[in-house]
Amino acid sequence: MKLLVTGGAGFIGSEFVRQAVKRGYSVVVVDKLTYAGDLERLKEVSQNIIFYKIDIADFKSLKEVFENHRPEAVIHFAAETHVDRSILNPYDFLHSNIIGTYNLCELSRRYEVEKFINISTDEVYGELGNEGKFTEQTPLNPNSPYSVSKASADMLGRAYYRTYGLPVITVRPSNNYGPWQYPEKLIPVVIAKALLNEPVPVYGDGSNIREWLYVEDCAEAIFDILEKGKIGEVYNVSSGEERRNIEVVSMILKLLDKPLELISFVKDRPGHDFRYSSSFEKLKNELGWQPKTTFEEGLEKTVRWYIDHQDWLFKKVKEVRDYWEKVYR
């Protein structure tokens, strides 16, 4: 099967591409290579893929890829994803995540792809209190410009399935973590700060809860959905591994043998959702998938990877700092 993978040089997308090559798929990757994209993530499989530097919001360029390669399946990861950046500048998120998804849906319809895997997020559900879990039937209630843009992309996929018969399957993963994640998300930020012996910023009092999914497990779930998932369905991909942010930070500091005194509580993010937690029972019962990696195992592997790849990590840390210095200059 020939796959077109959007955002394939990103964090989750690149993990999927690396696994796809090992599984023997033919892979075409499209990525704009924004700050969050990096071809270094694909270096080990670069001879086995076809790569295009293209913005998915550019319909004409994207159409040429469809015309030249006629993909049988589209796996759509490409998106602006960082909540803080979406609060600062919502337009980029609306443009990329909504217009880009429209372009892909429309071209996939015209070129009659066999499956369109639309990668969404559990953040489209909004937030939870201390009890309960999101299911695939939970109404969407997004709270940030980022999650609104993803919910819109999610609904575009639904509309193209219902209206045009586009073979869409929607995937809503929980928070991913692991090697190669850009250091603006919690876990790599904490690792970088701790390695530099700098204050580790924690929003509010650190009580916000997230469900953590190791990136290898997430990619494996998407393959199960690609190969066995039912057209028109939604699948949550999660782990059951919930942790308060302060717990995650403390675990990382312990793994790095750094003092808890590095923790610095900062003003909370506007509209900060308290808790996300999703049930993966549907995916488990229908397709037989379940996560393999405990949070303790995954976090230890992740910390070790960043220790071994500090050149890459601190190059990216400099990019992040340069960006925010420009913002607040």
BAFI-3210 file (N, C-alpha, C; in Angstrom, 3 decimals, decimal comma, padded with zeros to 6 digits):
// residues 329
n [1|2|3|4|5|6|7|8|9|10|11|12|13|14|15|16|17|18|19|20|21|22|23|24|25|26|27|28|29|30|31|32|33|34|35|36|37|38|39|40|41|42|43|44|45|46|47|48|49|50|51|52|53|54|55|56|57|58|59|60|61|62|63|64|65|66|67|68|69|70|71|72|73|74|75|76|77|78|79|80|81|82|83|84|85|86|87|88|89|90|91|92|93|94|95|96|97|98|99|100|101|102|103|104|105|106|107|108|109|110|111|112|113|114|115|116|117|118|119|120|121|122|123|124|125|126|127|128|129|130|131|132|133|134|135|136|137|138|139|140|141|142|143|144|145|146|147|148|149|150|151|152|153|154|155|156|157|158|159|160|161|162|163|164|165|166|167|168|169|170|171|172|173|174|175|176|177|178|179|180|181|182|183|184|185|186|187|188|189|190|191|192|193|194|195|196|197|198|199|200|201|202|203|204|205|206|207|208|209|210|211|212|213|214|215|216|217|218|219|220|221|222|223|224|225|226|227|228|229|230|231|232|233|234|235|236|237|238|239|240|241|242|243|244|245|246|247|248|249|250|251|252|253|254|255|256|257|258|259|260|261|262|263|264|265|266|267|268|269|270|271|272|273|274|275|276|277|278|279|280|281|282|283|284|285|286|287|288|289|290|291|292|293|294|295|296|297|298|299|300|301|302|303|304|305|306|307|308|309|310|311|312|313|314|315|316|317|318|319|320|321|322|323|324|325|326|327|328|329]
n.u [000,841|000,556|001,443|000,559|001,967|001,321|003,005|005,141|007,744|007,546|007,131|005,369|004,560|006,991|007,811|005,817|006,396|008,963|008,331|006,572|008,218|009,769|007,788|007,344|005,853|005,184|006,205|005,317|006,238|005,005|005,834|005,953|008,151|008,348|009,376|008,888|009,263|011,664|014,111|016,103|014,950|014,100|016,292|017,345|015,692|015,717|016,487|014,484|012,081|009,948|010,244|008,595|008,875|006,368|003,647|000,635|-001,495|-001,229|-002,793|-002,344|000,347|000,116|-001,722|-000,210|001,409|-000,453|-001,277|001,071|001,721|-000,514|-001,673|-002,738|-003,618|-004,052|-002,375|-002,890|-001,070|-000,091|000,032|-000,322|000,522|001,061|-000,207|000,342|001,465|-000,737|-002,452|-001,122|-001,049|-003,598|-004,300|-002,424|-002,871|-005,556|-005,435|-003,542|-004,418|-007,140|-007,679|-005,639|-006,426|-008,882|-007,952|-006,601|-008,661|-010,334|-008,676|-008,125|-010,646|-011,042|-008,999|-009,613|-008,772|-008,213|-008,286|-008,503|-006,818|-007,419|-005,715|-006,476|-006,994|-007,151|-007,780|-009,879|-012,155|-012,370|-012,272|-011,934|-013,288|-012,284|-013,223|-014,234|-014,006|-013,153|-015,099|-015,577|-018,016|-018,295|-019,308|-017,838|-015,862|-013,966|-011,359|-009,181|-007,539|-005,948|-007,141|-009,691|-009,174|-008,326|-010,603|-012,253|-010,961|-011,305|-014,122|-014,398|-013,383|-015,368|-017,584|-016,820|-016,833|-019,566|-020,910|-019,614|-018,699|-016,039|-013,480|-013,004|-011,288|-011,196|-008,767|-008,029|-005,575|-004,085|-001,874|001,237|004,595|008,188|011,258|012,763|010,897|009,914|011,395|009,320|007,209|005,976|007,580|010,169|010,958|011,293|013,350|015,442|015,749|016,463|018,874|020,427|020,514|018,688|015,859|012,834|009,938|006,586|003,219|000,746|-000,221|000,700|-001,136|-002,643|-003,821|-002,672|-002,894|-000,573|001,026|003,195|005,167|005,855|003,960|001,638|001,965|001,913|-000,736|-002,053|-001,342|-002,746|-005,323|-005,312|-005,042|-007,085|-009,226|-012,590|-014,285|-015,378|-015,484|-014,549|-011,648|-010,318|-007,007|-005,143|-003,701|-004,199|-002,439|-002,297|-001,083|-000,353|000,922|002,963|003,865|005,018|007,123|008,618|009,347|011,041|013,123|014,104|015,042|017,130|018,715|018,465|017,774|014,594|014,204|014,639|012,222|009,918|007,126|004,833|002,794|-000,445|-001,497|-003,709|-007,082|-006,470|-006,888|-008,062|-007,961|-007,329|-008,555|-008,878|-010,863|-009,691|-011,109|-012,771|-010,973|-009,380|-011,258|-012,358|-010,218|-008,109|-005,937|-003,641|-001,782|001,785|003,781|004,680|004,289|006,484|008,512|008,571|009,208|011,738|013,197|012,881|014,138|016,745|017,274|017,333|019,503|021,487|021,376|022,052|023,122|021,298|019,026|019,724|020,234|017,661|016,468|017,683|016,482|013,819|014,100|015,034|012,775|010,777|012,017|011,912|009,158|008,539|010,056]
n.v [-001,203|002,200|004,989|008,320|010,531|013,167|015,847|014,279|014,685|015,508|015,084|012,825|011,970|011,287|009,069|007,305|007,118|005,958|003,464|002,610|002,208|000,068|-001,818|-002,289|-000,634|001,593|004,889|008,265|011,404|014,459|017,622|020,789|021,679|023,489|025,129|022,935|020,683|018,307|016,985|015,384|013,548|011,650|010,549|007,924|006,492|007,755|006,980|005,372|006,607|009,041|012,471|015,596|019,035|020,807|022,980|022,107|023,771|024,808|024,324|023,814|022,834|020,591|019,118|018,313|016,380|014,377|013,812|012,841|010,595|009,145|008,171|005,416|005,509|008,104|009,490|011,708|013,786|016,382|019,509|022,576|022,617|023,559|024,729|027,146|028,771|028,948|030,515|032,895|033,474|032,780|032,628|031,234|028,626|028,178|028,531|026,583|024,137|023,918|024,850|023,393|020,764|020,688|020,884|018,438|016,582|017,177|016,666|013,994|012,934|013,497|011,984|009,494|008,019|005,119|004,985|007,434|008,631|010,553|012,427|013,449|014,835|014,301|016,645|017,909|017,257|018,890|019,523|017,499|016,806|015,406|012,841|010,147|009,414|010,386|009,220|007,911|008,912|011,237|014,608|017,209|019,797|022,039|024,177|025,889|027,982|026,231|023,624|024,119|024,502|021,940|020,446|021,468|020,528|017,842|017,654|018,393|016,133|014,310|015,447|015,143|012,398|011,770|013,329|013,015|010,447|009,945|007,837|008,109|007,764|008,642|009,570|009,953|010,724|010,629|012,685|012,518|011,295|010,982|010,023|012,550|014,619|017,994|020,617|022,273|021,248|019,679|017,459|017,258|019,929|020,073|018,204|019,446|021,896|020,927|019,570|021,750|022,895|024,889|026,921|025,074|025,547|025,394|025,326|027,116|025,377|022,953|020,902|020,044|017,431|014,947|012,411|010,024|008,860|006,669|007,345|005,353|003,366|004,745|005,099|002,428|001,803|003,385|002,096|-000,311|000,717|001,756|-000,615|-002,301|-000,824|000,513|002,164|005,514|005,554|006,635|006,564|006,499|006,836|005,877|005,494|005,021|005,926|008,219|011,282|013,881|017,090|018,011|015,660|014,398|016,147|015,907|013,201|013,208|014,869|013,281|011,058|012,278|012,902|015,409|018,287|018,847|021,456|022,912|023,319|025,714|027,512|028,992|031,653|030,584|029,112|030,797|029,714|027,079|023,677|021,353|018,482|015,650|012,572|009,549|006,814|003,763|001,544|000,871|000,644|-001,403|-003,521|-003,831|-003,891|-005,070|-003,735|-002,552|-000,455|-000,913|000,115|001,138|004,174|004,722|003,140|004,222|006,902|006,710|005,679|007,829|009,989|008,984|008,949|011,717|012,520|011,246|012,575|015,315|017,387|017,766|018,371|020,800|022,513|022,840|023,937|026,444|027,542|027,750|029,601|031,836|032,391|033,110|035,270|037,132|037,443|038,740|040,958]
n.w [000,000|-000,852|000,954|001,818|003,915|005,910|007,588|008,250|009,104|011,612|015,207|016,109|013,588|012,303|013,752|013,012|010,251|010,280|011,357|009,369|007,135|008,058|008,133|005,497|003,844|001,081|001,064|000,920|001,937|003,139|004,249|005,756|007,044|009,263|012,322|013,958|012,444|011,267|009,315|010,259|011,916|010,168|009,059|009,191|007,528|005,134|002,562|001,797|001,404|-000,211|-000,298|000,119|000,460|001,420|002,005|003,456|003,169|000,683|-002,054|-004,820|-005,017|-003,413|-004,846|-007,027|-005,887|-005,263|-007,872|-009,022|-007,465|-006,599|-003,997|-001,945|000,622|003,008|005,704|008,045|009,773|009,882|011,446|013,273|016,667|019,276|022,252|023,671|021,678|020,021|021,500|021,445|018,685|016,957|014,209|012,517|013,275|012,640|009,888|008,932|010,128|009,514|006,796|005,547|006,143|004,819|002,122|001,868|002,316|000,137|-002,089|-001,614|-001,980|-004,722|-005,876|-005,079|-002,713|-000,660|002,094|004,641|007,196|009,808|011,975|015,071|018,313|021,882|023,083|021,845|023,192|025,361|028,833|031,840|035,120|038,249|037,915|035,681|032,078|028,738|026,029|022,700|022,090|023,498|023,604|021,581|022,938|022,725|024,068|023,609|021,118|019,585|020,087|019,137|016,415|015,746|016,341|014,382|012,070|012,532|012,317|009,657|008,389|009,175|007,854|005,162|004,998|005,488|003,555|001,045|001,011|001,530|002,677|005,693|008,767|012,108|014,487|017,853|019,789|023,101|025,193|023,730|024,222|024,156|022,384|020,290|020,558|020,275|022,189|023,499|024,631|027,658|028,834|027,380|027,817|030,600|030,933|029,500|030,898|033,418|032,871|032,322|034,761|035,350|036,478|036,601|034,939|036,083|035,422|037,294|040,173|039,515|039,456|037,331|035,205|032,992|030,453|029,544|026,664|025,159|022,325|020,413|020,934|020,229|017,434|016,616|017,244|015,360|013,015|013,381|013,217|010,620|009,161|010,099|011,002|011,101|008,514|008,807|011,542|014,904|016,896|020,083|021,277|023,852|027,170|029,874|031,694|033,827|035,123|037,449|036,551|038,232|039,343|037,125|036,540|038,900|038,770|036,532|037,405|039,452|037,998|036,697|038,744|040,002|042,061|043,696|044,233|041,974|040,782|039,664|040,202|038,003|036,563|035,666|032,531|030,277|030,266|030,896|030,585|033,014|033,281|031,195|030,028|028,415|027,280|025,953|025,312|023,141|020,984|021,954|022,269|019,684|017,844|019,104|020,195|022,646|024,915|025,238|026,806|029,994|031,935|033,559|032,390|029,776|030,294|031,428|029,241|027,510|028,835|028,869|026,117|025,491|027,033|025,634|023,252|023,343|021,807|019,699|021,245|022,625|020,554|019,579|021,833|021,873|019,580|020,474|022,562|021,178|019,636|021,573|022,732|020,658|020,533|022,938|022,820]
ca.u [000,000|001,294|000,954|000,961|002,000|001,542|003,661|005,972|009,012|007,226|007,417|004,619|004,582|008,258|007,783|004,970|007,128|010,029|007,695|005,988|009,297|010,112|006,676|007,339|004,985|005,731|005,864|005,566|006,099|004,835|006,026|006,344|009,401|008,348|010,286|008,612|009,646|013,110|014,461|017,002|014,133|013,878|017,584|017,586|014,859|015,672|016,655|013,321|010,876|009,957|009,916|008,281|008,694|005,136|002,642|-000,637|-002,437|-000,950|-003,578|-001,732|001,515|-000,362|-002,376|000,834|001,840|-001,500|-001,264|002,281|001,911|-001,774|-001,613|-003,895|-004,075|-003,485|-002,316|-002,781|-000,547|000,397|-000,765|000,260|000,027|001,439|-001,295|000,815|001,599|-002,077|-002,998|-000,427|-001,355|-004,542|-004,475|-001,604|-003,490|-006,772|-005,054|-002,901|-005,162|-008,448|-007,527|-004,813|-007,233|-009,822|-007,235|-006,320|-009,935|-010,824|-007,820|-008,322|-011,908|-010,856|-008,094|-010,222|-007,962|-008,950|-008,469|-008,002|-006,689|-007,371|-005,176|-007,015|-006,407|-008,151|-008,107|-011,142|-013,240|-012,405|-011,599|-012,672|-012,990|-011,475|-013,813|-014,707|-013,115|-013,741|-015,296|-015,747|-019,318|-018,273|-019,427|-016,641|-015,993|-012,588|-011,235|-008,075|-007,507|-005,411|-008,101|-010,787|-008,749|-008,296|-011,991|-012,753|-010,398|-012,001|-015,466|-014,261|-013,288|-016,705|-018,445|-016,435|-017,300|-021,026|-021,400|-018,993|-018,268|-014,595|-013,284|-012,288|-011,270|-010,664|-007,964|-007,840|-004,597|-003,777|-000,558|002,370|005,933|009,208|012,398|012,598|009,858|010,460|011,423|008,379|006,237|006,376|008,647|011,500|011,299|011,799|014,654|016,436|015,989|017,166|020,257|021,122|020,395|017,873|014,531|011,896|008,644|005,386|002,035|-000,138|000,351|001,127|-002,140|-003,301|-003,603|-002,635|-002,716|000,657|001,098|004,511|004,961|005,902|002,660|000,666|002,144|001,434|-002,196|-002,496|-001,238|-003,890|-006,503|-005,166|-005,180|-008,281|-010,261|-013,828|-014,485|-016,379|-015,434|-013,599|-010,953|-009,407|-005,767|-004,671|-002,832|-004,567|-001,323|-002,546|-000,194|-000,354|002,144|004,010|004,417|005,874|008,338|009,390|009,924|012,161|014,227|014,683|015,813|018,338|019,412|018,440|016,957|013,237|014,247|014,650|010,842|009,493|005,728|004,632|001,400|-001,101|-001,875|-005,123|-007,974|-005,755|-007,750|-007,588|-007,644|-007,763|-008,420|-009,694|-010,991|-009,313|-011,803|-013,251|-009,817|-008,973|-012,262|-012,617|-009,011|-007,140|-004,755|-003,471|-000,414|002,789|004,819|004,248|004,845|007,811|009,433|008,686|009,885|013,162|013,771|012,874|015,202|018,027|017,467|017,735|020,870|022,371|021,206|022,014|023,404|020,005|018,133|020,061|020,028|016,232|016,221|018,079|015,428|012,668|014,422|015,087|011,396|010,063|012,664|011,336|007,764|008,435|010,998]
ca.v [000,000|003,460|005,936|009,716|010,920|014,604|016,084|013,112|015,054|015,930|014,158|011,574|011,563|010,638|007,728|006,503|006,878|004,977|002,152|002,235|001,676|-001,256|-002,723|-002,533|000,273|002,639|006,091|009,619|012,316|015,883|018,399|022,179|021,915|024,606|024,888|021,648|019,605|018,139|015,821|014,509|012,455|010,662|010,236|006,480|005,904|008,745|006,319|004,507|007,419|010,206|013,618|016,885|020,171|021,442|023,431|021,482|024,832|025,133|023,322|023,490|021,972|019,327|018,408|017,694|015,168|013,380|013,454|012,083|009,375|008,416|007,384|004,591|005,952|009,336|009,561|013,167|014,284|017,763|020,479|023,393|021,868|024,033|025,554|028,497|029,524|029,214|031,632|034,087|033,735|031,753|032,556|030,181|027,346|028,056|028,415|025,304|022,962|023,826|024,909|022,261|019,544|020,771|020,553|017,005|015,874|017,393|015,937|012,564|012,602|013,533|010,921|008,237|007,242|004,018|005,313|008,732|008,569|011,948|012,417|014,535|014,919|014,234|017,997|018,372|016,979|019,876|019,080|016,687|016,951|014,313|011,551|009,858|009,379|010,658|008,133|008,407|009,584|012,483|015,793|018,034|021,036|022,544|025,405|026,751|028,107|024,986|022,523|024,496|024,233|020,491|019,992|021,852|019,557|016,600|017,724|018,372|014,729|013,724|015,966|014,528|011,012|011,721|013,993|012,532|009,064|009,805|006,793|008,739|007,238|009,693|009,055|010,982|010,273|011,438|013,321|011,670|011,683|010,052|010,629|013,484|015,637|019,357|021,068|023,276|020,434|019,569|016,524|017,707|021,201|019,781|017,547|020,442|022,823|020,226|019,330|023,038|023,369|026,103|026,730|024,301|026,209|024,559|026,188|027,070|024,594|021,658|019,869|019,618|016,005|014,509|010,983|009,995|007,747|006,586|007,599|004,092|002,723|005,513|004,767|001,061|001,864|003,964|001,029|-001,209|001,415|001,788|-001,951|-003,035|000,073|000,621|003,466|006,364|005,463|007,399|005,732|007,106|006,100|006,385|004,569|004,844|006,417|009,610|011,860|015,334|017,668|018,100|014,312|014,158|016,944|015,306|011,944|013,524|015,369|012,132|010,271|013,037|013,180|016,853|018,630|019,349|022,912|023,544|023,591|027,111|027,653|030,220|031,996|029,557|029,388|031,163|028,660|025,808|022,548|020,695|017,057|014,861|011,131|008,905|005,366|003,100|000,262|000,573|000,200|-002,694|-004,554|-004,049|-004,140|-005,827|-002,944|-001,917|000,063|-001,845|000,801|001,869|005,524|004,667|002,616|005,174|008,116|006,393|005,602|009,177|010,755|008,450|009,393|013,131|012,583|010,785|013,439|016,678|018,355|018,053|018,995|022,186|023,283|023,170|024,848|027,786|028,015|028,134|030,832|032,929|032,703|033,837|036,574|038,011|037,711|039,670|042,076]
ca.w [000,000|-000,909|001,958|001,867|005,317|006,106|008,872|008,505|009,741|012,972|016,305|015,981|012,192|011,949|014,352|012,133|008,997|010,537|011,492|008,073|006,298|008,587|007,810|004,067|003,099|000,227|001,820|000,451|003,077|002,879|005,472|005,508|007,775|010,186|013,442|014,594|011,539|011,196|008,509|011,020|012,456|009,109|008,452|009,094|006,464|004,047|001,268|001,561|001,305|-001,099|000,550|-000,480|001,367|000,933|002,965|003,090|002,813|-000,711|-002,790|-006,107|-004,811|-002,870|-005,949|-007,843|-005,198|-005,503|-009,288|-009,332|-006,671|-006,436|-002,757|-001,605|001,942|003,549|007,164|008,164|011,047|009,809|012,207|014,343|017,828|020,611|022,783|023,998|020,428|019,493|022,274|020,966|017,282|016,501|012,752|011,930|013,599|011,843|008,471|008,655|010,581|008,875|005,335|005,145|006,193|003,689|000,889|001,848|002,133|-001,221|-003,032|-001,365|-002,642|-006,176|-006,310|-004,640|-001,771|-000,039|003,509|005,079|008,658|010,262|013,333|015,881|019,655|022,955|023,546|021,257|024,130|026,440|030,055|032,792|036,529|038,787|037,616|034,343|030,931|027,440|025,077|021,339|022,014|024,265|022,734|021,483|023,713|022,773|024,853|023,166|019,656|019,023|020,099|018,240|015,035|015,560|016,296|013,056|011,133|012,870|011,747|008,200|008,017|009,341|006,789|003,895|005,038|005,370|002,343|-000,188|001,112|001,709|003,694|006,804|010,136|012,981|015,588|018,884|020,781|024,282|025,141|023,373|024,667|023,707|021,681|019,171|020,758|020,299|023,581|023,966|025,365|029,058|029,216|026,945|028,463|031,940|030,793|029,089|032,011|034,486|032,441|032,394|036,148|035,346|037,072|035,790|035,095|036,200|035,445|038,458|041,274|038,985|039,715|036,100|034,950|031,607|030,220|028,767|025,723|024,534|020,905|019,663|021,108|019,451|016,022|016,419|017,245|014,090|012,014|013,574|012,710|009,165|008,577|010,536|011,486|010,338|007,884|009,432|012,996|015,707|017,871|021,044|021,533|025,141|027,896|031,272|032,527|034,214|036,120|037,614|035,983|039,247|039,470|035,963|036,732|039,994|038,285|035,646|038,224|040,161|037,026|036,363|040,013|040,196|043,242|043,494|044,382|040,656|040,358|039,814|039,809|037,239|036,304|034,868|031,152|030,121|029,828|031,039|030,911|034,229|033,140|030,046|030,200|027,387|027,280|024,702|025,298|021,786|020,205|022,518|022,022|018,263|017,046|019,886|020,567|023,950|025,022|025,744|027,583|031,180|031,959|034,165|031,377|028,683|030,741|031,581|027,889|026,949|029,496|028,387|024,731|025,479|027,552|024,558|022,068|023,868|020,745|019,052|022,223|022,945|019,328|019,548|022,962|021,417|018,684|021,288|023,288|020,204|019,259|022,629|022,906|019,633|020,883|024,056|022,631]
c.u [000,872|000,643|001,449|000,843|002,279|002,133|004,603|007,349|008,787|007,489|006,690|004,678|005,853|008,349|006,945|005,701|008,220|009,449|007,121|007,030|009,662|009,035|006,537|006,393|005,807|005,261|006,282|005,278|005,972|004,983|006,497|007,707|009,387|009,358|010,109|008,966|011,157|013,422|015,440|016,235|013,938|015,175|017,761|016,761|014,831|015,795|015,430|012,008|011,055|009,472|009,637|008,155|007,536|004,267|001,309|-001,723|-002,253|-001,594|-002,878|-000,562|001,105|-001,012|-001,346|001,339|000,818|-001,464|-000,087|002,323|000,652|-001,769|-002,901|-004,464|-003,350|-003,520|-001,928|-002,399|-000,341|-000,529|000,155|-000,333|000,267|000,428|-000,832|000,949|000,229|-002,755|-002,400|-000,877|-002,291|-004,582|-003,701|-002,237|-004,753|-006,433|-004,504|-003,823|-006,517|-008,319|-006,695|-005,597|-008,280|-009,134|-007,011|-007,588|-010,407|-009,989|-007,954|-009,622|-011,713|-010,015|-008,446|-009,307|-008,838|-009,194|-007,830|-008,002|-006,427|-006,935|-005,635|-006,299|-007,498|-008,553|-009,387|-012,310|-013,376|-011,677|-012,533|-012,381|-012,169|-011,978|-014,123|-013,619|-013,880|-013,963|-015,483|-017,089|-019,373|-018,392|-018,130|-016,883|-014,616|-012,498|-010,104|-008,168|-006,953|-006,479|-009,328|-010,414|-008,712|-009,708|-012,609|-012,245|-011,063|-013,379|-015,451|-014,164|-014,631|-017,619|-018,113|-016,826|-018,804|-021,529|-020,887|-018,576|-016,770|-014,336|-012,416|-012,395|-010,578|-009,969|-007,711|-006,888|-004,553|-002,359|000,544|003,657|006,911|010,349|011,947|011,493|010,508|010,351|010,630|007,232|006,829|007,605|010,009|011,912|011,923|013,176|015,735|016,776|016,807|018,623|021,092|021,140|019,672|016,546|013,592|010,504|007,492|004,183|001,223|000,516|000,744|000,108|-002,858|-002,877|-003,647|-002,452|-001,604|000,784|002,455|004,351|005,014|004,564|001,589|000,758|001,641|-000,097|-002,723|-002,366|-002,390|-005,163|-006,474|-005,522|-006,509|-009,445|-011,447|-014,009|-015,613|-016,333|-014,396|-012,968|-010,092|-008,178|-005,169|-003,959|-003,323|-003,524|-001,503|-001,557|-000,457|000,964|003,285|004,650|005,397|007,202|009,221|010,052|011,133|013,370|014,906|015,532|017,131|019,178|019,567|017,502|015,579|013,175|014,343|013,243|010,478|008,053|005,515|003,137|000,768|-001,424|-003,353|-005,948|-007,394|-006,717|-007,168|-007,132|-008,148|-007,590|-009,385|-009,738|-010,550|-010,001|-012,288|-012,123|-009,359|-009,952|-012,438|-011,378|-007,916|-005,907|-004,798|-002,025|000,518|003,692|004,223|004,881|006,252|008,846|009,665|009,443|011,384|013,847|013,887|013,994|016,572|018,299|017,941|019,133|021,866|022,318|021,139|022,335|022,114|019,096|018,456|020,068|018,570|015,857|016,579|017,028|014,220|012,922|014,467|013,679|010,711|010,711|012,129|009,910|007,673|009,375|010,227]
c.v [001,247|004,474|007,337|010,154|012,411|014,835|014,957|013,410|015,594|014,822|012,815|011,061|010,827|009,243|006,786|006,159|005,840|003,567|001,674|001,621|000,269|-002,284|-002,962|-001,679|001,158|003,972|007,364|010,551|013,749|016,617|019,799|022,505|023,265|024,299|023,483|020,452|019,518|016,856|014,888|013,326|011,327|010,166|008,737|005,812|006,778|008,115|005,501|005,272|008,462|011,385|014,858|017,937|021,008|021,839|022,818|022,516|025,309|024,065|022,869|022,530|020,599|018,475|017,694|016,396|014,055|012,885|012,545|010,715|008,565|007,552|006,594|004,972|007,232|009,243|010,985|013,588|015,799|018,731|021,370|022,860|022,501|025,053|026,979|029,350|029,841|030,356|032,939|034,464|032,661|031,572|031,400|028,811|027,123|027,819|027,027|024,130|022,803|023,827|023,726|020,957|019,539|020,345|019,042|016,184|015,979|016,619|014,427|012,087|012,502|012,355|009,563|007,392|006,202|004,256|006,662|008,704|009,984|011,976|013,659|014,553|014,782|015,623|018,545|018,148|018,047|019,352|018,251|017,160|015,756|012,936|011,409|009,856|009,805|009,334|008,756|009,112|010,888|013,675|016,599|019,362|021,692|023,919|026,338|026,936|026,864|023,906|022,832|024,193|022,736|019,909|020,313|020,881|018,194|016,565|017,813|016,938|014,034|014,153|015,322|013,046|010,941|012,256|013,350|011,062|008,879|008,830|007,260|007,891|008,288|009,074|010,189|010,480|011,197|011,987|012,307|012,212|010,645|010,776|011,554|014,537|017,007|019,934|022,348|022,577|020,041|018,697|016,953|019,052|020,945|019,135|018,570|021,392|022,153|019,963|020,599|023,620|024,716|025,851|026,026|024,897|025,207|025,483|025,985|026,357|023,194|020,550|019,386|018,198|015,731|012,991|010,811|008,710|007,761|006,569|006,319|003,359|003,421|005,148|003,363|001,010|002,389|002,938|000,035|-000,589|001,480|000,435|-002,624|-002,157|000,177|002,040|004,226|006,386|006,422|006,447|006,606|006,211|006,678|005,271|004,202|005,373|007,904|010,060|013,361|015,879|017,702|016,734|014,022|014,892|016,315|014,011|012,200|014,003|014,234|011,298|010,948|013,378|014,679|017,194|019,160|020,872|023,640|023,921|025,037|027,244|029,019|030,441|031,003|030,047|029,795|029,988|027,261|024,692|021,773|019,259|016,522|013,385|010,445|007,402|004,801|001,735|-000,117|000,012|-001,182|-003,790|-004,873|-004,451|-004,871|-005,068|-002,577|-001,472|-000,955|-001,219|001,503|003,258|005,525|004,182|003,636|006,420|007,860|006,318|006,990|010,025|010,287|008,934|010,843|013,317|012,227|011,668|014,914|017,725|018,756|018,817|020,469|023,091|023,739|024,107|026,280|028,366|028,502|029,461|032,031|033,369|033,549|035,171|037,570|038,406|038,804|040,858|043,394]
c.w [000,000|000,027|001,661|003,316|005,398|007,491|009,254|009,060|011,148|013,974|016,138|014,547|011,806|012,564|013,493|010,838|009,202|010,666|010,158|007,151|006,753|008,247|006,307|003,252|002,165|000,785|001,087|001,626|002,579|004,209|005,100|006,103|008,479|011,290|014,026|013,715|011,416|010,427|009,221|011,615|011,451|008,481|008,237|007,999|005,219|002,663|000,874|001,441|000,202|-000,278|-000,279|000,629|000,831|002,118|002,550|002,794|001,369|-001,598|-004,065|-005,951|-004,290|-003,964|-006,827|-007,205|-005,414|-006,946|-009,616|-008,656|-006,418|-005,161|-002,529|-000,245|002,324|005,062|007,494|009,581|011,042|010,537|013,026|015,647|019,197|021,135|023,062|022,743|019,839|020,226|021,785|019,556|016,723|014,985|012,133|012,134|012,779|010,375|008,160|008,952|009,895|007,352|004,835|005,135|005,088|002,388|000,771|001,639|000,682|-002,235|-002,842|-002,000|-004,153|-006,668|-005,701|-003,756|-001,076|001,447|003,809|006,605|009,164|011,728|014,077|017,233|020,691|023,445|022,924|022,207|025,217|027,658|030,914|034,202|036,985|038,389|036,130|033,289|029,682|026,707|023,698|021,152|022,804|023,326|022,725|022,177|023,854|023,421|024,439|021,660|018,980|018,954|019,256|016,793|014,755|015,525|014,939|011,997|011,300|012,195|010,216|007,692|008,108|008,193|005,447|003,846|004,779|004,034|001,067|-000,155|001,209|002,866|004,871|008,066|010,994|014,187|016,581|019,967|021,994|024,153|024,833|023,989|024,155|023,021|020,559|019,382|020,940|021,708|023,851|024,705|026,716|029,294|028,678|027,521|029,832|031,860|030,454|030,233|033,114|034,110|032,511|033,809|036,223|036,026|036,097|035,968|035,126|036,317|036,728|039,614|040,829|039,129|038,466|035,734|033,453|031,560|029,186|027,974|025,033|023,019|020,059|019,743|020,279|017,974|015,723|016,397|015,916|012,965|012,151|013,008|011,189|008,550|008,900|010,955|010,546|009,809|008,580|010,945|013,598|016,707|018,779|021,186|022,809|025,895|029,291|032,237|032,816|035,278|036,234|037,074|036,985|039,486|038,342|036,132|037,798|039,566|037,400|036,447|038,986|039,220|036,675|037,590|040,230|041,353|042,867|043,615|043,043|040,187|040,666|039,304|039,160|037,011|035,342|033,470|031,095|029,609|029,965|031,447|032,086|033,981|031,807|030,417|029,245|027,584|025,930|024,584|023,900|020,925|020,671|022,126|020,539|017,469|017,811|020,310|022,037|024,094|025,654|026,809|028,791|031,178|032,542|033,149|030,264|029,073|030,902|030,220|027,263|027,532|028,992|026,966|024,694|026,058|026,449|023,315|022,481|022,807|020,046|019,998|022,405|021,720|019,243|020,687|022,577|020,481|019,465|021,987|022,348|019,807|020,321|022,961|021,888|019,988|021,938|023,951|022,506]
res [m|k|l|l|v|t|g|g|a|g|f|i|g|s|e|f|v|r|q|a|v|k|r|g|y|s|v|v|v|v|d|k|l|t|y|a|g|d|l|e|r|l|k|e|v|s|q|n|i|i|f|y|k|i|d|i|a|d|f|k|s|l|k|e|v|f|e|n|h|r|p|e|a|v|i|h|f|a|a|e|t|h|v|d|r|s|i|l|n|p|y|d|f|l|h|s|n|i|i|g|t|y|n|l|c|e|l|s|r|r|y|e|v|e|k|f|i|n|i|s|t|d|e|v|y|g|e|l|g|n|e|g|k|f|t|e|q|t|p|l|n|p|n|s|p|y|s|v|s|k|a|s|a|d|m|l|g|r|a|y|y|r|t|y|g|l|p|v|i|t|v|r|p|s|n|n|y|g|p|w|q|y|p|e|k|l|i|p|v|v|i|a|k|a|l|l|n|e|p|v|p|v|y|g|d|g|s|n|i|r|e|w|l|y|v|e|d|c|a|e|a|i|f|d|i|l|e|k|g|k|i|g|e|v|y|n|v|s|s|g|e|e|r|r|n|i|e|v|v|s|m|i|l|k|l|l|d|k|p|l|e|l|i|s|f|v|k|d|r|p|g|h|d|f|r|y|s|s|s|f|e|k|l|k|n|e|l|g|w|q|p|k|t|t|f|e|e|g|l|e|k|t|v|r|w|y|i|d|h|q|d|w|l|f|k|k|v|k|e|v|r|d|y|w|e|k|v|y|r]
***
